[in-house]
Amino acid sequence: MSFFYFAVCHVCKNEGPTLKKCGKCKLVHYCNQEHQRQDWRTHKDICRVITETNTLLEFSGEGPVEFNKFKIITAVLWHFELGRDLSVSEHEMWMFPKVCAVCYKTAVNIVCTTCWSVAYCNNKHRMLHEKQHKEFCQKLKLCLEIHQNMFNEEPEWERMSFDFSSSVLKLPDNICDVVKIIKFKSNIDYWRKAMNLILMTEFFCSAVNVVYALEMCKFVEKRLGKKNKIVIHTTTMEICENMSWGVLMEFLAHWIYNLKGVKIYVISPNLNEEHRLSFTLNCDACRKKRFNSSVVFLKGQYHEFTGTIPRPDLVVMFNAAFPDVGTVEWSETVPKFLAYKNVPILLTSYTMEELKKSISKFPSPWIKSYLKPQQNLFGSLRPVRNSEEGFDPVVYRNTFVSIIAKSKT
């Protein structure tokens, strides 16, 4: 698993106060020369770009807003100079650089030895930031521990098939209880270990939210669907980056008894290419009902495809953050979300503010709420580092939720 922390060796992923930084880019750290040599073949391209551009050393503005803009410019510049997409760890180099948490200067000499994620240029700034950091230090520590755990040991349950007891006819009341009713085809209860339970809430979170929306809208009742095939539309890259499509298909196939097929259309201008994924589930129940499923990836804006793809039974926008609807694209796209009467739109977000802002983009006389904006009981419990300065340094995916639809009137 690829990831980057400025206070963690880039090879073995161990933290420590005596790490040595790369003498050229001065951004990546190693615990010894041997690890630096091992990493050079992978690191040399981004090292050259960082060294030549030197952008992180040139920030002279003030405040989190300016620094956020500066980081984005850095990312664009690195991408242009490399001539390729940045890897996950390379993205995290500009997202989480070693800078003072107060003034954003690179000349730091104090690092929090609890979370290994926050640095300061002097003790005065550490004291100024102490109260704010105390709230999130343990959560940041857990972020690192989860990364290290997944780096050292791939969770075995990712490769397991699973099912549900026939006595359970409705989703439990929260994500932890959902995880606990999953019957893995193994004798080991992985959720009993706290770290694995947290990881599993994220792993199953998106699938559970899809089923939750279908149940809330009465499309699924007592694990029987109104139809034996489902069409889902989604427009956000979040579902591409954090969704295990096979898990979603298996979850739907095993939860909804009479379901025979799922087709998902992922529509985004940010896709690298258009393609299609097909899934075959090999369990006896799925073979018996000839279950088939596929995901179709379409490059473009949502409004460009409505009318040319099948009517959805559900529209999904995970962790959606609408831009201001001042652009032609979004002013055309938003009404198309309401092109189908009574088709539920599942919206989740990191913050309540983002969720309400997203809902405000829809014409209020046209919509009805299946679920008003609220805390999502099926949100992920895994803390995720937030790269936006000025906001909480730790967020959780799908923390807030709402379900809306175009009304008949």
JOQUI-V244123 format. One record per pair of residues at least 24 apart in sequence whose ideal C-beta (glycine too) atoms are under 10 Angstrom apart, sorted by the first residue. I is the first residue (numbers start at 1). GAP is how many residues later the second one is. D is the distance in Angstrom with one decimal. If there is no record, write none. Layout:
[[I;GAP;D] [I;GAP;D]]
This chain:
[[1;87;8.4] [1;88;9.5] [1;145;9.8] [1;146;6.9] [1;147;9.2] [1;148;9.4] [1;149;4.8] [1;150;4.8] [1;151;9.1] [1;153;7.9] [2;40;9.6] [2;85;6.0] [2;86;4.5] [2;87;4.5] [2;88;8.7] [2;89;9.6] [2;90;8.6] [2;145;9.7] [2;149;8.6] [3;85;6.6] [3;86;5.7] [3;88;9.9] [3;89;6.2] [3;93;9.7] [3;140;9.6] [3;141;9.0] [3;143;9.8] [3;144;4.9] [3;145;8.9] [3;147;8.6] [3;148;7.2] [3;382;9.5] [4;24;7.6] [4;25;9.6] [4;83;9.3] [4;84;8.0] [4;85;4.2] [4;86;7.6] [4;87;8.2] [4;88;3.9] [4;89;5.3] [4;90;9.6] [4;91;8.4] [4;92;6.9] [4;93;9.5] [4;143;9.5] [5;24;8.6] [5;84;9.5] [5;87;7.9] [5;91;7.1] [5;93;9.3] [5;110;9.5] [5;111;6.2] [5;112;6.6] [5;135;9.9] [5;138;9.1] [5;139;6.3] [5;142;7.6] [5;143;9.3] [5;380;9.1] [6;86;9.4] [6;87;8.4] [6;90;6.8] [6;91;6.7] [6;92;3.7] [6;93;8.8] [6;102;9.1] [6;105;8.2] [6;110;8.4] [6;111;8.2] [6;112;9.9] [6;113;7.2] [7;91;7.6] [7;104;5.3] [7;105;8.5] [7;106;8.5] [7;108;9.0] [7;109;4.1] [7;110;7.3] [7;111;9.2] [7;112;7.7] [7;137;8.9] [8;108;6.4] [8;109;9.3] [8;136;7.2] [8;139;8.4] [8;140;8.1] [8;143;9.8] [9;26;5.9] [9;27;9.2] [9;30;9.1] [10;25;7.4] [10;26;8.4] [10;28;9.5] [10;29;5.6] [10;32;8.9] [10;33;7.2] [10;79;7.5] [10;83;9.6] [11;24;3.8] [11;25;7.8] [11;26;9.4] [11;27;5.5] [11;28;5.2] [11;31;9.5] [11;32;9.6] [12;26;9.4] [12;136;9.6] [12;139;8.9] [12;140;9.3] [13;131;8.9] [13;134;7.2] [13;135;5.4] [13;136;10.0] [13;137;9.9] [13;138;5.0] [13;139;7.5] [14;134;7.9] [15;96;9.2] [15;98;8.3] [15;100;9.3] [15;101;4.4] [15;102;9.5] [15;126;10.0] [15;129;7.0] [15;133;8.3] [16;95;9.9] [16;97;9.1] [16;100;8.4] [17;94;6.9] [17;96;6.6] [17;99;9.2] [19;92;9.7] [19;97;9.9] [21;77;8.4] [22;25;6.3] [22;28;8.8] [22;29;9.0] [23;24;9.7] [23;28;9.7] [24;24;7.9] [24;26;7.8] [24;27;4.7] [24;28;9.8] [25;24;8.4] [25;25;3.9] [25;26;5.3] [25;27;9.7] [25;28;9.9] [25;29;8.9] [25;31;9.1] [25;68;8.6] [26;24;8.1] [26;25;8.4] [26;28;9.2] [26;30;8.7] [26;31;7.9] [26;72;8.7] [26;80;8.1] [27;24;9.3] [27;29;6.9] [27;30;9.6] [27;66;5.8] [27;67;9.1] [27;70;6.7] [27;71;6.9] [27;79;9.1] [28;61;8.9] [28;62;9.9] [28;65;7.3] [28;70;9.8] [29;69;8.4] [42;45;8.6] [42;47;9.0] [42;48;9.8] [43;46;9.5] [43;47;9.4] [45;33;10.0] [45;36;9.3] [45;37;6.2] [45;38;9.3] [45;39;8.4] [45;45;9.0] [46;32;7.0] [46;35;9.3] [46;36;6.8] [46;40;7.7] [46;41;8.2] [46;43;8.8] [46;44;5.2] [46;47;7.2] [48;33;8.3] [48;34;8.9] [49;28;8.0] [49;29;5.3] [49;30;9.2] [49;31;9.1] [49;32;4.4] [49;33;5.6] [49;34;9.7] [49;37;9.7] [49;41;9.1] [50;24;9.0] [50;27;9.8] [50;28;7.2] [50;31;9.2] [50;40;9.4] [50;43;7.5] [50;44;9.0] [52;25;9.8] [52;29;7.1] [53;24;5.5] [53;25;7.0] [53;27;9.5] [53;28;6.5] [55;39;8.4] [55;42;9.8] [56;37;8.6] [56;38;7.4] [56;41;5.2] [56;42;8.6] [56;43;7.4] [56;48;9.6] [56;50;6.2] [57;40;9.9] [57;42;9.9] [57;48;9.4] [57;49;5.6] [57;50;9.3] [58;48;9.4] [59;38;9.4] [59;40;7.8] [59;44;9.7] [59;45;6.0] [59;46;7.7] [59;47;7.8] [60;44;9.8] [60;45;9.5] [61;43;8.1] [62;41;8.1] [62;42;8.3] [63;40;9.6] [63;41;8.5] [63;326;8.3] [63;327;7.7] [64;40;8.0] [64;324;7.8] [64;325;3.5] [64;326;3.2] [64;327;8.0] [65;323;9.7] [65;324;7.9] [65;325;6.7] [66;38;8.5] [66;323;9.1] [67;30;9.7] [67;32;7.9] [67;36;9.5] [67;37;4.7] [67;321;9.7] [67;322;5.1] [67;323;8.5] [68;36;10.0] [68;319;8.1] [68;320;5.8] [68;321;5.3] [68;322;7.3] [68;323;9.3] [70;24;9.4] [70;34;8.3] [70;319;9.7] [71;24;6.7] [71;25;9.4] [71;26;7.6] [71;28;9.7] [71;33;9.5] [71;316;7.2] [71;317;9.1] [71;318;8.0] [72;315;9.7] [75;312;10.0] [85;187;7.8] [88;153;9.7] [91;296;8.9] [92;55;10.0] [92;293;8.1] [92;295;8.0] [94;293;8.4] [95;290;7.8] [95;291;9.2] [95;292;3.7] [95;293;9.1] [96;289;6.4] [96;290;9.7] [96;291;6.2] [96;297;9.5] [97;290;9.7] [99;290;9.3] [100;25;5.7] [100;26;9.1] [100;29;8.8] [101;24;7.2] [101;25;8.4] [101;27;9.1] [101;28;5.2] [101;31;8.4] [101;32;7.1] [101;288;8.7] [101;292;8.6] [102;24;8.2] [102;25;9.7] [102;26;5.7] [102;27;5.4] [102;30;9.7] [103;25;9.7] [104;285;7.4] [112;25;6.5] [112;28;8.1] [112;29;9.0] [114;24;7.5] [114;26;8.2] [114;27;5.7] [114;30;9.8] [115;24;8.1] [115;25;3.7] [115;26;4.3] [115;27;8.6] [115;28;7.8] [115;29;6.6] [115;30;9.7] [115;278;9.3] [115;279;9.7] [116;24;8.1] [116;25;7.7] [116;27;9.9] [116;28;6.0] [117;24;7.9] [117;26;7.2] [117;27;6.6] [117;268;7.2] [117;276;7.6] [117;277;9.4] [118;275;7.8] [132;260;9.5] [132;261;8.7] [133;260;8.2] [135;257;8.4] [135;258;9.1] [135;259;9.2] [136;247;8.6] [136;249;9.9] [136;250;9.5] [136;256;6.8] [136;257;5.1] [136;258;5.2] [137;256;9.4] [137;257;9.7] [138;245;9.3] [138;256;9.5] [139;244;4.6] [139;245;9.6] [139;246;9.3] [139;253;9.1] [139;254;8.0] [139;255;4.3] [139;256;9.7] [139;257;9.4] [140;243;7.5] [140;245;7.1] [140;253;6.4] [140;254;6.1] [141;242;9.3] [142;52;9.9] [142;53;8.7] [142;56;7.8] [142;239;10.0] [142;240;8.4] [142;241;5.5] [142;252;8.5] [143;239;8.3] [143;240;5.1] [143;241;7.0] [143;242;5.4] [143;250;9.2] [143;251;6.7] [144;239;9.9] [144;241;9.0] [145;50;7.4] [145;53;9.9] [146;49;6.8] [146;52;6.9] [146;53;6.8] [146;56;9.2] [146;236;6.5] [146;237;7.8] [146;238;9.4] [147;238;9.2] [149;46;5.8] [149;47;8.9] [149;49;9.9] [149;50;8.1] [150;45;9.4] [150;49;7.4] [155;35;7.5] [155;40;9.1] [155;41;6.4] [155;44;5.8] [155;45;8.0] [155;48;7.8] [156;28;9.5] [156;30;8.1] [156;32;8.0] [156;34;7.3] [156;40;9.1] [157;25;9.0] [157;27;6.2] [157;29;7.9] [157;31;8.4] [157;33;4.8] [157;34;8.7] [157;39;7.1] [157;42;8.4] [157;43;6.7] [157;46;7.8] [157;47;10.0] [158;41;9.0] [158;42;9.5] [158;45;7.0] [158;86;7.6] [158;88;9.7] [158;89;8.4] [159;27;10.0] [160;24;4.8] [160;25;6.2] [160;26;5.8] [160;28;9.2] [160;30;8.5] [161;24;4.9] [161;25;9.0] [161;85;9.9] [161;89;7.0] [161;93;9.1] [161;120;8.4] [161;121;8.1] [161;122;6.3] [162;24;9.0] [162;42;9.2] [162;85;8.6] [162;88;6.8] [162;89;8.1] [162;92;7.2] [162;121;9.5] [163;87;8.7] [163;88;10.0] [163;90;9.7] [163;91;5.0] [163;92;9.3] [163;120;7.4] [163;122;7.9] [164;59;8.2] [164;87;8.9] [164;90;5.8] [164;91;6.2] [166;57;8.5] [166;91;8.7] [168;55;8.0] [168;87;9.2] [169;52;8.7] [169;53;4.6] [169;54;5.7] [169;55;9.3] [170;41;10.0] [170;45;6.9] [170;50;9.3] [170;51;8.6] [170;52;7.1] [170;53;7.8] [171;37;6.9] [171;40;6.2] [171;41;5.9] [171;43;9.8] [171;44;6.2] [171;45;9.8] [171;49;9.5] [171;52;9.6] [171;84;8.3] [171;206;9.5] [171;207;7.8] [172;36;9.6] [172;205;9.3] [172;206;9.5] [173;204;6.3] [173;205;9.3] [174;27;9.3] [174;34;9.8] [174;202;9.7] [174;203;4.6] [174;204;7.0] [174;205;9.3] [174;207;9.6] [175;25;8.8] [175;26;4.7] [175;27;9.2] [175;29;7.5] [175;30;6.4] [175;33;6.3] [175;34;9.1] [175;37;9.8] [175;201;8.5] [175;202;6.8] [175;203;4.7] [175;204;6.7] [175;205;7.4] [175;206;6.7] [175;223;9.1] [176;24;9.0] [176;25;6.7] [176;201;9.5] [176;202;9.8] [176;205;7.4] [177;200;9.3] [177;201;9.9] [178;26;6.8] [178;27;9.2] [178;29;9.4] [178;30;5.3] [178;33;8.8] [178;34;9.1] [178;73;9.7] [178;199;9.4] [178;200;6.9] [179;24;8.8] [179;25;6.3] [179;26;9.7] [179;29;8.7] [179;202;9.5] [182;26;10.0] [182;69;8.8] [182;72;9.4] [183;71;9.3] [185;98;8.7] [194;187;9.9] [195;187;9.8] [197;184;7.6] [197;185;9.9] [198;182;8.4] [198;183;5.0] [198;184;5.2] [198;185;8.4] [199;181;9.4] [199;182;9.0] [199;183;6.4] [200;180;9.8] [200;181;9.0] [200;182;9.2] [201;177;8.6] [201;178;8.0] [201;179;5.3] [201;180;4.3] [201;181;6.5] [201;195;9.3] [201;196;9.6] [201;197;9.8] [202;40;7.5] [202;177;9.4] [202;178;4.2] [202;179;7.3] [202;180;4.1] [202;181;9.9] [202;182;8.6] [202;194;8.8] [202;195;6.7] [202;196;9.1] [203;39;9.3] [203;40;9.8] [203;41;6.6] [203;44;6.7] [203;177;8.8] [203;179;8.9] [204;40;8.8] [204;43;6.7] [204;44;9.1] [204;47;6.9] [204;174;9.0] [204;176;9.1] [205;37;8.2] [205;38;9.4] [205;113;8.9] [205;143;9.1] [205;171;9.0] [205;173;6.6] [205;174;6.6] [205;175;4.4] [205;176;8.6] [205;177;8.5] [205;191;9.4] [205;192;6.4] [205;193;5.6] [206;28;9.8] [206;32;8.7] [206;33;6.6] [206;36;6.7] [206;37;5.1] [206;38;8.2] [206;39;9.8] [206;41;8.4] [206;42;6.5] [206;45;9.2] [206;110;8.3] [206;112;6.2] [206;113;9.9] [206;142;8.9] [206;172;9.4] [206;174;8.8] [206;191;8.3] [206;192;7.3] [207;36;8.1] [207;37;8.1] [207;38;9.7] [207;40;5.8] [207;41;4.5] [207;42;8.7] [207;43;8.3] [207;44;3.9] [207;45;7.2] [207;48;8.7] [207;171;9.7] [208;40;9.7] [208;43;7.4] [208;47;9.4] [208;168;9.9] [208;169;9.7] [208;170;4.7] [208;171;9.5] [208;172;9.8] [208;190;9.1] [209;107;7.9] [209;109;7.5] [209;137;6.5] [209;139;6.5] [209;167;7.4] [209;169;5.3] [209;170;8.2] [209;171;9.7] [209;188;9.9] [209;189;6.0] [209;192;7.0] [209;194;9.7] [210;24;9.6] [210;29;9.8] [210;33;9.8] [210;38;6.7] [210;41;7.9] [210;42;7.1] [210;45;9.7] [210;52;9.5] [210;54;9.5] [210;104;6.9] [210;106;6.5] [210;108;9.5] [210;136;7.2] [210;168;9.9] [211;37;9.5] [211;40;6.7] [211;41;6.9] [211;44;5.6] [211;45;7.9] [211;167;8.9] [212;134;8.2] [212;159;8.9] [212;164;8.7] [212;165;8.5] [212;166;5.5] [212;189;8.1] [212;191;8.7] [213;100;9.9] [213;101;5.9] [213;102;9.4] [213;103;7.6] [213;131;5.7] [213;132;8.8] [213;133;4.2] [213;134;9.7] [213;135;9.8] [213;157;7.8] [213;158;8.1] [213;165;9.8] [213;188;8.5] [213;190;5.5] [214;38;8.6] [214;41;9.1] [214;42;7.9] [214;99;7.8] [214;100;6.5] [214;130;8.0] [214;132;9.1] [214;189;10.0] [215;40;9.5] [215;41;9.9] [216;128;7.5] [216;130;8.9] [216;154;5.3] [216;155;5.6] [216;185;9.7] [216;187;5.7] [217;96;9.0] [217;97;7.8] [217;125;8.2] [217;126;8.9] [217;127;4.5] [217;129;9.2] [217;153;5.4] [217;154;8.9] [217;186;6.8] [217;188;7.6] [218;126;9.8] [218;152;9.1] [219;37;9.2] [219;94;6.3] [219;95;7.4] [219;124;9.9] [219;125;7.8] [220;32;9.3] [220;35;7.7] [220;36;5.7] [220;37;9.7] [220;38;9.7] [220;39;8.7] [222;35;9.0] [223;31;9.4] [223;32;6.0] [223;33;6.1] [223;34;5.4] [223;35;8.7] [223;36;9.4] [224;32;7.0] [224;33;5.8] [224;34;5.6] [224;35;9.0] [225;27;9.1] [225;30;9.5] [225;31;4.7] [225;32;8.1] [225;33;5.8] [225;34;5.5] [225;35;9.5] [225;88;8.9] [226;32;9.4] [226;87;8.5] [227;29;9.7] [227;31;8.6] [227;32;8.4] [227;33;9.3] [227;34;9.6] [227;86;7.0] [228;28;8.6] [228;29;9.7] [228;30;5.1] [228;31;6.0] [228;32;4.5] [228;33;7.2] [228;61;8.3] [228;63;9.6] [229;29;9.9] [229;30;7.4] [229;31;6.0] [229;32;4.3] [229;33;7.3] [229;34;7.5] [229;62;10.0] [229;63;9.1] [229;64;9.6] [229;81;9.5] [229;84;8.5] [230;26;8.0] [230;29;6.7] [230;30;9.5] [230;31;7.4] [230;32;5.0] [230;33;7.5] [230;34;8.7] [230;63;9.1] [230;82;8.7] [230;83;5.0] [230;84;7.2] [231;30;9.2] [231;31;8.0] [231;32;5.2] [231;33;7.8] [231;34;7.4] [231;78;8.1] [231;79;4.9] [231;80;6.7] [231;81;5.0] [231;82;5.4] [231;83;7.9] [231;84;9.9] [231;112;9.6] [232;30;7.1] [232;31;7.5] [232;32;4.6] [232;33;7.2] [232;34;9.1] [232;63;9.2] [232;80;6.1] [232;81;6.8] [232;82;5.0] [232;83;7.5] [232;84;6.0] [232;114;9.3] [233;30;9.9] [233;31;7.7] [233;32;5.1] [233;33;8.3] [233;34;6.8] [233;65;9.9] [233;69;7.5] [233;72;8.6] [233;73;8.6] [233;76;7.5] [233;77;9.1] [233;78;9.2] [233;79;4.3] [233;80;9.2] [233;81;7.6] [233;82;4.8] [233;83;7.2] [233;84;9.4] [233;103;9.8] [233;104;8.7] [233;107;9.4] [233;110;8.8] [233;112;9.2] [234;30;6.7] [234;31;7.3] [234;32;5.4] [234;33;7.3] [234;34;8.5] [234;61;9.4] [234;68;9.3] [234;78;9.2] [234;80;9.0] [234;81;7.2] [234;82;4.3] [234;83;6.8] [234;84;7.4] [234;86;9.8] [234;112;9.1] [235;30;9.2] [235;31;7.8] [235;32;5.2] [235;33;6.1] [235;34;9.6] [235;63;9.9] [235;66;8.4] [235;67;4.8] [235;68;10.0] [235;70;9.7] [235;80;7.8] [235;81;8.3] [235;82;6.1] [235;83;9.9] [235;85;8.0] [235;98;7.8] [235;101;9.7] [235;102;8.2] [236;30;8.8] [236;31;9.5] [236;32;7.1] [236;34;9.4] [236;80;7.9] [236;81;5.2] [236;82;5.7] [236;83;6.8] [236;84;5.4] [236;85;8.7] [236;86;10.0] [236;111;9.8] [236;112;9.5] [237;29;8.7] [237;31;5.5] [237;32;9.6] [237;33;5.3] [237;34;7.9] [237;81;9.4] [237;82;9.5] [238;30;9.9] [238;78;9.6] [238;79;8.2] [238;80;4.4] [238;81;4.5] [238;82;7.7] [238;83;9.3] [238;110;8.6] [238;111;10.0] [238;112;10.0] [238;159;7.6] [238;160;8.9] [239;25;8.6] [239;27;6.6] [239;29;9.2] [239;56;9.6] [239;77;6.5] [239;78;8.4] [239;79;5.1] [239;80;8.8] [240;26;6.2] [240;28;7.4] [240;30;8.7] [240;31;7.6] [240;32;9.9] [240;55;9.3] [240;57;7.8] [240;78;9.8] [241;77;9.6] [241;78;9.8] [242;76;7.5] [242;77;8.5] [242;138;8.7] [242;142;9.4] [242;155;6.5] [242;156;9.3] [243;52;9.0] [243;73;9.7] [243;75;8.0] [245;32;6.1] [245;34;6.7] [245;48;8.3] [245;49;9.3] [245;50;5.3] [246;31;9.0] [246;33;5.8] [246;34;9.8] [246;35;8.3] [246;47;9.1] [246;49;10.0] [248;31;9.2] [248;45;8.6] [248;47;8.8] [249;28;9.7] [249;29;9.9] [249;30;4.8] [249;31;9.5] [249;32;6.6] [249;37;9.2] [249;42;8.2] [249;43;9.4] [249;44;4.4] [249;45;9.0] [249;46;8.6] [250;29;8.3] [250;31;5.9] [250;33;8.2] [250;36;8.2] [250;41;9.5] [250;43;9.2] [252;39;9.1] [252;41;7.9] [253;26;9.2] [253;28;5.7] [253;30;8.2] [253;32;7.8] [253;33;5.4] [253;36;8.4] [253;38;5.0] [253;39;9.7] [253;40;7.4] [254;27;8.5] [254;29;7.7] [254;31;7.1] [254;32;7.9] [254;37;9.5] [257;28;8.6] [257;32;8.6] [258;31;7.7] [259;27;9.5] [259;30;7.9] [259;32;7.0] [259;34;9.3] [260;26;9.2] [260;29;5.4] [260;30;6.3] [260;31;5.6] [260;32;7.3] [260;33;9.5] [261;28;9.4] [261;29;8.5] [261;30;6.6] [261;31;5.0] [261;32;6.2] [261;33;8.5] [262;29;8.3] [262;30;8.2] [262;31;4.2] [262;32;7.8] [262;33;8.8] [262;51;9.7] [263;29;8.9] [263;30;7.0] [263;31;5.6] [263;32;7.9] [263;33;7.0] [263;46;9.1] [263;47;7.1] [263;49;9.5] [263;50;9.9] [264;29;7.9] [264;30;7.4] [264;31;4.6] [264;32;7.1] [264;33;9.3] [264;48;9.4] [264;50;9.6] [264;52;8.5] [265;29;9.7] [265;30;8.0] [265;31;5.1] [265;32;8.2] [265;33;6.3] [265;37;9.4] [265;40;7.3] [265;44;5.3] [265;45;8.0] [265;47;7.7] [265;50;9.8] [266;29;6.2] [266;30;7.0] [266;31;4.8] [266;32;6.9] [266;33;9.7] [266;50;9.5] [267;29;9.0] [267;30;8.1] [267;31;4.7] [267;32;8.0] [267;33;6.5] [267;34;7.5] [267;35;5.1] [267;36;9.4] [267;37;8.0] [267;38;5.6] [267;39;9.2] [267;42;8.3] [267;66;9.6] [268;29;8.1] [268;30;8.0] [268;31;7.1] [268;32;7.9] [268;33;8.5] [268;34;8.5] [269;29;9.9] [269;30;6.5] [269;31;5.9] [269;32;6.0] [269;33;9.5] [269;35;9.3] [269;60;7.9] [270;29;8.3] [271;26;5.5] [271;27;7.5] [271;28;4.5] [271;29;8.5] [272;25;9.0] [272;27;8.1] [273;24;7.5] [273;26;6.9] [274;24;5.8] [274;25;5.1] [274;26;8.8] [275;24;9.6] [300;29;9.6] [301;26;10.0] [301;27;9.4] [301;28;5.1] [301;29;8.3] [301;31;7.3] [301;32;5.5] [301;35;8.8] [302;27;9.1] [302;28;9.5] [302;30;8.9] [302;31;4.9] [302;32;9.0] [302;34;5.7] [302;35;7.1] [302;37;9.5] [303;25;10.0] [303;26;7.8] [303;27;9.2] [303;28;9.4] [303;29;4.6] [303;30;4.6] [303;31;8.6] [303;32;7.8] [303;33;4.3] [303;34;9.0] [303;36;8.7] [304;25;9.1] [304;28;8.7] [304;29;8.7] [304;32;9.1] [305;31;8.8] [306;27;9.1] [306;29;9.6] [306;30;4.7] [306;31;8.9] [306;33;5.3] [306;34;8.7] [307;29;8.9] [307;32;7.9] [311;28;8.7] [311;29;5.7] [311;32;7.3] [312;25;9.9] [312;27;9.3] [312;28;6.6] [312;31;5.6] [312;32;9.1] [312;33;9.2] [313;27;9.2] [313;30;6.8] [313;31;8.3] [314;29;7.0] [314;30;5.6] [314;31;7.9] [314;32;6.4] [314;89;9.2] [314;91;9.9] [315;24;9.6] [315;25;8.2] [315;28;6.3] [315;29;7.2] [315;30;4.4] [315;31;7.0] [315;32;9.0] [315;88;9.9] [315;89;9.6] [315;90;8.9] [316;28;9.3] [316;29;7.9] [316;30;4.9] [316;31;8.5] [316;32;8.6] [317;28;6.9] [317;29;6.8] [317;30;5.1] [317;31;7.3] [317;32;8.9] [317;41;7.4] [318;28;7.9] [318;29;8.4] [318;30;5.2] [318;31;8.7] [318;79;7.4] [318;80;6.2] [318;83;9.8] [319;28;9.1] [319;29;5.7] [319;30;5.7] [319;31;5.9] [319;32;9.8] [319;35;8.1] [319;36;9.5] [319;39;9.8] [319;76;9.0] [319;77;10.0] [319;78;5.9] [319;79;6.5] [319;80;8.7] [319;81;9.5] [320;25;9.6] [320;26;9.6] [320;27;5.6] [320;28;7.2] [320;29;6.3] [320;30;10.0] [320;34;7.7] [320;35;8.1] [320;37;9.5] [320;38;5.1] [320;39;9.7] [320;41;9.6] [321;28;6.8] [321;29;8.0] [321;30;9.1] [321;32;9.9] [321;33;5.1] [321;34;9.2] [321;36;7.7] [321;37;6.9] [322;25;9.6] [322;27;10.0] [322;32;8.5] [322;35;6.6] [322;36;4.8] [322;37;9.2] [322;38;8.6] [322;39;5.0] [322;40;9.5] [323;38;9.4] [324;33;9.3] [324;37;8.8] [325;35;9.4] [325;36;5.4] [325;37;9.9] [330;31;7.7] [331;30;9.4] [333;28;9.5] [334;24;9.7] [334;27;5.1] [334;28;6.4] [334;29;8.4] [335;26;9.8] [335;27;8.4] [335;28;7.5] [335;31;8.6] [335;71;9.5] [337;24;8.9] [337;25;7.0] [337;30;9.6] [337;67;9.0] [337;68;9.6] [337;69;8.3] [338;24;6.5] [338;25;7.6] [338;28;5.6] [338;29;6.9] [338;66;8.7] [338;67;7.9] [338;68;4.0] [338;69;9.2] [339;67;7.7] [340;65;8.4] [340;66;6.8] [341;25;9.7] [341;64;7.5] [341;65;5.1] [341;66;7.3] [341;67;5.8] [341;68;9.6] [342;26;8.5] [342;28;9.5] [342;63;5.3] [342;64;6.9] [342;65;7.7] [342;66;7.0] [343;62;6.0] [343;63;7.3] [344;24;9.9] [344;26;5.6] [344;27;8.8] [344;59;5.2] [344;60;7.4] [344;61;5.0] [344;62;9.8] [345;25;9.0] [345;57;8.6] [345;58;6.8] [345;59;5.2] [345;60;6.2] [345;61;8.6] [346;24;9.1] [346;25;8.7] [346;52;9.7] [346;55;7.3] [346;56;8.1] [346;57;5.5] [346;58;8.8] [347;24;9.4] [347;26;8.3] [347;51;9.9] [347;53;8.7] [347;54;7.0] [347;55;5.0] [347;56;7.3] [347;57;7.0] [348;28;6.2] [348;30;9.2] [348;31;7.4] [348;32;9.9] [348;49;7.7] [348;50;4.1] [348;51;7.6] [348;52;6.6] [348;53;5.0] [348;54;8.1] [348;55;9.8] [349;24;8.7] [349;27;9.0] [349;30;9.9] [349;46;9.7] [349;48;9.4] [349;49;7.9] [349;50;7.0] [349;51;5.0] [349;52;8.0] [349;53;8.6] [350;29;9.4] [350;34;8.6] [350;36;7.8] [350;38;9.9] [350;41;9.0] [350;42;8.7] [350;45;4.5] [350;46;7.1] [350;47;7.1] [350;48;8.3] [350;49;5.7] [350;50;7.6] [351;40;8.2] [351;41;8.3] [351;44;7.7] [351;48;7.1] [351;49;6.7] [352;47;8.3] [352;48;5.1] [352;50;9.8] [353;47;9.1] [354;45;9.6] [354;46;7.7] [355;44;8.9] [355;45;4.6] [355;46;7.5] [355;47;5.9] [356;44;8.8] [356;46;8.5] [358;44;8.3] [358;46;9.8] [359;43;6.0] [359;45;6.5] [362;42;6.7] [362;43;9.9] [362;44;8.6] [363;43;9.3] [364;40;10.0] [365;42;8.4] [365;44;8.0] [366;38;9.5] [366;39;9.4] [366;40;5.5] [366;41;6.5] [366;43;8.3] [367;37;4.8] [367;38;6.7] [367;39;6.3] [367;40;6.4] [368;35;9.8] [368;36;6.9] [368;37;5.9] [368;38;7.8] [368;39;4.3] [368;40;8.7] [368;41;9.0] [369;33;6.9] [369;34;7.1] [369;35;5.5] [369;36;8.2] [369;38;9.7] [370;32;8.4] [370;33;4.0] [370;34;6.8] [370;35;6.4] [371;30;6.6] [371;31;5.6] [371;32;4.1] [371;33;8.1] [372;29;9.6] [372;30;6.3] [372;31;8.8] [372;32;9.1] [373;27;6.3] [373;28;7.5] [373;29;4.4] [373;30;9.8] [373;31;9.5] [374;26;6.8] [374;27;6.6] [374;28;7.2] [375;24;7.1] [375;25;6.2] [375;26;7.9] [376;24;5.6] [376;25;3.8] [376;26;9.1] [377;24;8.5]]
